[in-house]
Amino acid sequence: MTMPEKSAGAEVLRPHAEDAFAHELKALAAADDRTRPVRWKLSPWAVATYLLGGELPDGTVITPKYVGPRRIVEVAVTTLATDRALLLLGVPGTAKTWVSEHLAAAVSGDSTLLVQGTAGTPEEAMRYGWNYARLLAHGPSREALVPSPVMRAMTEGLTARVEELTRIPADVQDTLITVLSEKTLPIPELGQEAQAVRGFNLIATANDRDRGVNELSSALRRRFNTVVLPLPATADAEVDIVARRVDQMGRALDLPPAPEGLDEIRRVVTVFRELRGGITDDGRTKVKSPSGTLSTAEAISVVTNGLALAAHFGDGVLRASDVAAGILGAVVRDPAADTLVWQEYLEAVVRERDGWKDFYRACREVTV
């Protein structure tokens, strides 16, 4: 069964970055008069501007894709301009995948050369497979070979992406060592090799919680320049990130805007930050942390689901009752331990906080 071709007017649930932000990339390319590495669509300066946002001389506004320290983005972009691979490391929900996708879109104009790491990722996903009909009919040949996304990126001078690298079995991970060190991919069945052309590089992501799942070998880790993506430094920064992403996702899902929802977003972010950090924002009360990560990505999910509830079953205004169940689901991952943590937080912190009575009542109603 063949996949249908993508048409320009097709409505997809989640467009690739190069499609969703095509107008920004086109405007940046037109305004970009700086040196571009071979096969790059934009200069390193323009790639950083695409990630961090800004305004071009013609008035085009480039929306920020990543809210965080500028130097982190500059180091990541500079790494890709060398022949050293990039490893984006951080706790779950720090936008590693999001940054990876947008970097590939800005550098190569194609973010789809992706290997999704799982415990079952086979070696063929990193190297190549075979068209068995051709193989049986004509024997081993380049025509019978099915290139992996990594192999395609090598031969076409593009950026490949490997998500959740530490979830991939160690022996499969290590197939990247020759690719990243020698810039070649041996094809022993044909007595040949695929050599990387200029422009090729690779972005991998891994999260701190996966240490010990499939730890990277020292040989492989040395092939990467590691950039750690931190959690948002301030509550205001995290609120801004959540509000931007919820707005983008809401438009994609045809949800009405929630102009009065910023207060609820701030409350969700406050709850997540306090439980994540083990202390209230004012530094006066220590609280227990649940077993979950309570990441920015989870806050975005909670608010987006709340916005859908408000749109379809309410008056369109995001309220505490719309986000309460989502917060409970995010916090209570281990019913035996997390339920007690959540109840103590509600009674000791939320109940006593000025202006949070409606939030307290809504959370109590869904907490069993």
Disulfide bonds with the S-S distance in Angstrom:
none
